[in-house]
Amino acid sequence: MAFFSWSKIKSTVHDFFFGKKVKELTQDEAKNMVNMMLKNKVSITGFLGSRKLKEGGILFFEYKAKNQHEIFDRYPLVLILRVSRNHMLGVNFHWINLDKRLKLIEYIININTYNGKIRFPLSFDYRKLKPFLKHNGYGMCLRCYIKHNMSQKATVLEPKYLMDVARLNLAKFIKH
């Protein structure tokens, strides 16, 4: 099924740039997206699995927080910014509203635009995004995840799914 396409992403971004209201996905669209994500679950443990965690990728996984007395997102949807041996730093889309998600995507597309054309694949890292995140109030959505608290299987998506993923609302916040 051709649910996701660059032309759809470009038109959605265009709508956002020119002040048209961009909404979260409908229930049917969200269901299709989640079904696709669940079909594409892969192992993210071990050497080969860890290599799937790349800066700029999108990860949907189950997480068991170290401190369960604080509110945490049980199923984070994360834009990966940095990966180390034991941790992963990312932007959790569930901690920010749709408008902030779209502004972040707009910035990512802008840094990937050359002579009016978007370069593919999208390329960015924490060093490029840090000033934007810091000056625009994204601190609450920056999260550091301990790898051994992450589920062994997760959905790893390429940056080309950013716009559709940003429009999903799958948050499940828990406090024990």
MIKEMAR-389318 format. One record per residue (C-alpha): x, z, y; residue in one letter. Coordinates in Angstrom, 3 decimals, always signed. Each point is the difference from the previous one (the first is absolute). Layout:
// MIKEMAR-389318
+----------+----------+----------+--------+
|       px |       pz |       py | residu |
+----------+----------+----------+--------+
|        X |        Z |        Y |      a |
...
+----------+----------+----------+--------+
END
This chain:
// MIKEMAR-389318
+----------+----------+----------+--------+
|       px |       pz |       py | residu |
+----------+----------+----------+--------+
|   +0.000 |   +0.000 |   +0.000 |      m |
|   +1.410 |   -0.944 |   +3.410 |      a |
|   -1.144 |   +3.213 |   +1.697 |      f |
|   +3.164 |   +0.321 |   +2.093 |      f |
|   +1.607 |   -2.778 |   +1.959 |      s |
|   +2.355 |   -0.351 |   +2.918 |      w |
|   -2.650 |   -1.897 |   +1.941 |      s |
|   -2.382 |   +2.946 |   -0.426 |      k |
|   +2.688 |   +2.449 |   +1.141 |      i |
|   +0.870 |   -2.177 |   +2.988 |      k |
|   -3.671 |   -0.328 |   +1.024 |      s |
|   -0.545 |   +3.763 |   -0.322 |      t |
|   +3.131 |   +0.710 |   +2.054 |      v |
|   -1.111 |   -2.647 |   +2.523 |      h |
|   -3.405 |   +1.725 |   +0.300 |      d |
|   +1.728 |   +3.335 |   +0.567 |      f |
|   +2.406 |   -1.440 |   +2.600 |      f |
|   -2.860 |   -1.504 |   +1.978 |      f |
|   -2.175 |   +3.091 |   +0.067 |      g |
|   -2.473 |   -0.861 |   -2.743 |      k |
|   -1.094 |   +2.938 |   -2.108 |      k |
|   +1.806 |   +0.107 |   -3.364 |      v |
|   -1.806 |   +2.193 |   -2.510 |      k |
|   +0.915 |   +1.756 |   -3.205 |      e |
|   -0.682 |   -2.026 |   -3.132 |      l |
|   -3.561 |   -0.083 |   -1.273 |      t |
|   -0.718 |   +1.853 |   -3.237 |      q |
|   +0.163 |   -3.236 |   -2.018 |      d |
|   +3.249 |   -1.110 |   +1.654 |      e |
|   +1.508 |   +3.457 |   -0.516 |      a |
|   -1.124 |   +0.022 |   -3.646 |      k |
|   +1.650 |   -3.392 |   -0.600 |      n |
|   +3.198 |   +1.184 |   +1.688 |      m |
|   +0.131 |   +3.245 |   -1.999 |      v |
|   -0.675 |   -1.853 |   -3.273 |      n |
|   +2.872 |   -2.374 |   +0.768 |      m |
|   +2.241 |   +2.950 |   +0.872 |      m |
|   -0.829 |   +1.880 |   -3.201 |      l |
|   +0.668 |   -3.096 |   -2.143 |      k |
|   +3.471 |   -0.221 |   +1.516 |      n |
|   +1.184 |   +3.517 |   -0.829 |      k |
|   +3.662 |   +0.149 |   -0.983 |      v |
|   +2.451 |   +2.708 |   -0.957 |      s |
|   +1.934 |   +1.367 |   +2.977 |      i |
|   +2.151 |   +2.429 |   -1.989 |      t |
|   +3.479 |   -0.516 |   -1.378 |      g |
|   +2.575 |   -2.427 |   +1.314 |      f |
|   -2.097 |   -3.166 |   -0.297 |      l |
|   -3.116 |   +1.678 |   +1.366 |      g |
|   +1.828 |   +1.415 |   +3.005 |      s |
|   +1.160 |   -3.499 |   +0.907 |      r |
|   -3.650 |   -0.925 |   +0.601 |      k |
|   -0.129 |   +2.480 |   +2.877 |      l |
|   +1.306 |   -2.156 |   +2.837 |      k |
|   -0.103 |   +0.503 |   +3.737 |      e |
|   -2.935 |   -1.964 |   +1.353 |      g |
|   -1.985 |   +0.210 |   -3.228 |      g |
|   -3.382 |   +1.674 |   -0.323 |      i |
|   -0.586 |   +2.666 |   -2.628 |      l |
|   -3.262 |   +1.490 |   -1.307 |      f |
|   +0.563 |   +2.945 |   -2.347 |      f |
|   -1.114 |   +3.471 |   -1.052 |      e |
|   +1.924 |   +2.891 |   +1.549 |      y |
|   +0.254 |   +3.707 |   -0.795 |      k |
|   +1.279 |   +1.767 |   +3.091 |      a |
|   +2.730 |   +2.617 |   -0.256 |      k |
|   -1.944 |   +2.402 |   +2.220 |      n |
|   -3.611 |   -0.229 |   -1.075 |      q |
|   -1.112 |   +2.619 |   +2.539 |      h |
|   +0.134 |   -2.682 |   +2.695 |      e |
|   -2.301 |   -2.983 |   +0.270 |      i |
|   +1.464 |   -3.051 |   -1.728 |      f |
|   -1.083 |   -3.498 |   -0.965 |      d |
|   -0.515 |   -0.227 |   -3.761 |      r |
|   +0.137 |   -3.839 |   -0.055 |      y |
|   +2.259 |   -1.127 |   +2.848 |      p |
|   +0.117 |   -3.589 |   +1.193 |      l |
|   +3.508 |   -0.256 |   +1.420 |      v |
|   +2.028 |   -2.575 |   +1.877 |      l |
|   +3.518 |   +0.730 |   -1.303 |      i |
|   +2.591 |   +0.543 |   +2.741 |      l |
|   +2.951 |   +1.498 |   -1.852 |      r |
|   +0.847 |   +0.816 |   -3.607 |      v |
|   +2.660 |   +2.396 |   -1.287 |      s |
|   +0.782 |   +1.280 |   -3.479 |      r |
|   -2.482 |   +2.895 |   +0.161 |      n |
|   -2.282 |   -0.777 |   +2.941 |      h |
|   -2.020 |   -2.730 |   +1.630 |      m |
|   -0.905 |   -0.130 |   +3.705 |      l |
|   -3.051 |   -1.969 |   +1.013 |      g |
|   -2.972 |   -0.458 |   +2.286 |      v |
|   -3.105 |   +1.317 |   -1.758 |      n |
|   -2.870 |   -2.172 |   +1.246 |      f |
|   -2.513 |   +2.704 |   -0.913 |      h |
|   +1.288 |   +2.308 |   +2.742 |      w |
|   -0.725 |   -2.478 |   +2.809 |      i |
|   -3.106 |   -1.826 |   +1.181 |      n |
|   -0.557 |   -3.738 |   -0.318 |      l |
|   +0.984 |   -0.790 |   +3.600 |      d |
|   +3.407 |   +1.665 |   -0.411 |      k |
|   +0.524 |   -1.800 |   -3.321 |      r |
|   -0.730 |   -3.332 |   +1.670 |      l |
|   +2.345 |   +0.758 |   +2.915 |      k |
|   +2.774 |   +0.753 |   -2.490 |      l |
|   -0.643 |   -3.299 |   -1.787 |      i |
|   -0.045 |   -1.810 |   +3.341 |      e |
|   +3.438 |   +1.452 |   +0.758 |      y |
|   +1.334 |   -0.989 |   -3.449 |      i |
|   -1.275 |   -3.554 |   +0.489 |      i |
|   +1.518 |   -0.136 |   +3.497 |      n |
|   +3.460 |   +0.950 |   -1.287 |      i |
|   -0.377 |   -2.744 |   -2.613 |      n |
|   -1.033 |   -2.706 |   +2.459 |      t |
|   +2.515 |   -2.604 |   +1.116 |      y |
|   -0.927 |   -2.871 |   +2.346 |      n |
|   -3.695 |   +0.772 |   -0.468 |      g |
|   +0.108 |   -0.128 |   -3.814 |      k |
|   -0.201 |   +2.948 |   -2.355 |      i |
|   +2.973 |   +0.160 |   -2.389 |      r |
|   -0.775 |   +0.666 |   -3.641 |      f |
|   +0.585 |   +2.166 |   -1.844 |      p |
|   -0.563 |   +2.723 |   +2.582 |      l |
|   +3.179 |   +1.968 |   +0.526 |      s |
|   +0.382 |   +3.441 |   +1.579 |      f |
|   +1.529 |   +3.371 |   -0.646 |      d |
|   -0.189 |   +3.535 |   +1.319 |      y |
|   +2.763 |   -0.626 |   +2.551 |      r |
|   -2.073 |   -2.791 |   +1.593 |      k |
|   -3.278 |   +1.934 |   -0.115 |      l |
|   +1.198 |   +3.490 |   +1.002 |      k |
|   -0.127 |   -0.503 |   +3.809 |      p |
|   -3.487 |   -1.497 |   -0.210 |      f |
|   -1.268 |   +2.770 |   -2.304 |      l |
|   +1.540 |   +2.732 |   +2.161 |      k |
|   -1.317 |   -1.274 |   +3.343 |      h |
|   -3.506 |   -0.817 |   -1.203 |      n |
|   -1.005 |   +3.241 |   -1.726 |      g |
|   +0.430 |   -0.924 |   -3.674 |      y |
|   +1.768 |   +3.251 |   -0.930 |      g |
|   -2.969 |   +1.365 |   -1.938 |      m |
|   -0.004 |   -2.924 |   -2.420 |      c |
|   +3.744 |   +0.005 |   -0.793 |      l |
|   +0.305 |   +1.673 |   -3.382 |      r |
|   +2.910 |   +0.802 |   -2.273 |      c |
|   -0.940 |   -0.135 |   -3.686 |      y |
|   +1.958 |   +1.680 |   -2.777 |      i |
|   +0.365 |   -2.617 |   -2.716 |      k |
|   -0.473 |   +2.326 |   -2.966 |      h |
|   -3.373 |   +1.077 |   +1.470 |      n |
|   -1.203 |   -3.616 |   +0.037 |      m |
|   -1.940 |   -1.470 |   -2.914 |      s |
|   +2.063 |   -2.011 |   -2.468 |      q |
|   -2.115 |   -3.094 |   +0.572 |      k |
|   -0.992 |   -1.374 |   +3.370 |      a |
|   -1.136 |   -3.168 |   +1.677 |      t |
|   +2.796 |   -1.703 |   +1.896 |      v |
|   -1.127 |   -2.678 |   +2.455 |      l |
|   +1.929 |   -2.456 |   +2.131 |      e |
|   -0.185 |   +0.159 |   +3.819 |      p |
|   -2.238 |   -3.086 |   +0.014 |      k |
|   -2.887 |   +2.332 |   -0.942 |      y |
|   +0.485 |   +2.187 |   +3.086 |      l |
|   -3.147 |   -1.049 |   +1.861 |      m |
|   -2.328 |   +0.412 |   -2.977 |      d |
|   +1.605 |   +3.284 |   -1.046 |      v |
|   -0.217 |   +1.330 |   +3.562 |      a |
|   -3.746 |   -0.604 |   -0.041 |      r |
|   -0.511 |   +2.091 |   -3.175 |      l |
|   -1.265 |   +3.563 |   +0.177 |      n |
|   +0.925 |   +1.768 |   -3.233 |      l |
|   +1.039 |   +3.397 |   +1.344 |      a |
|   -0.522 |   +3.052 |   -2.190 |      k |
|   +1.340 |   +3.070 |   +1.759 |      f |
|   +0.367 |   +3.187 |   -2.065 |      i |
|   +0.823 |   +3.621 |   +0.729 |      k |
|   +0.194 |   +2.521 |   -2.829 |      h |
+----------+----------+----------+--------+
END
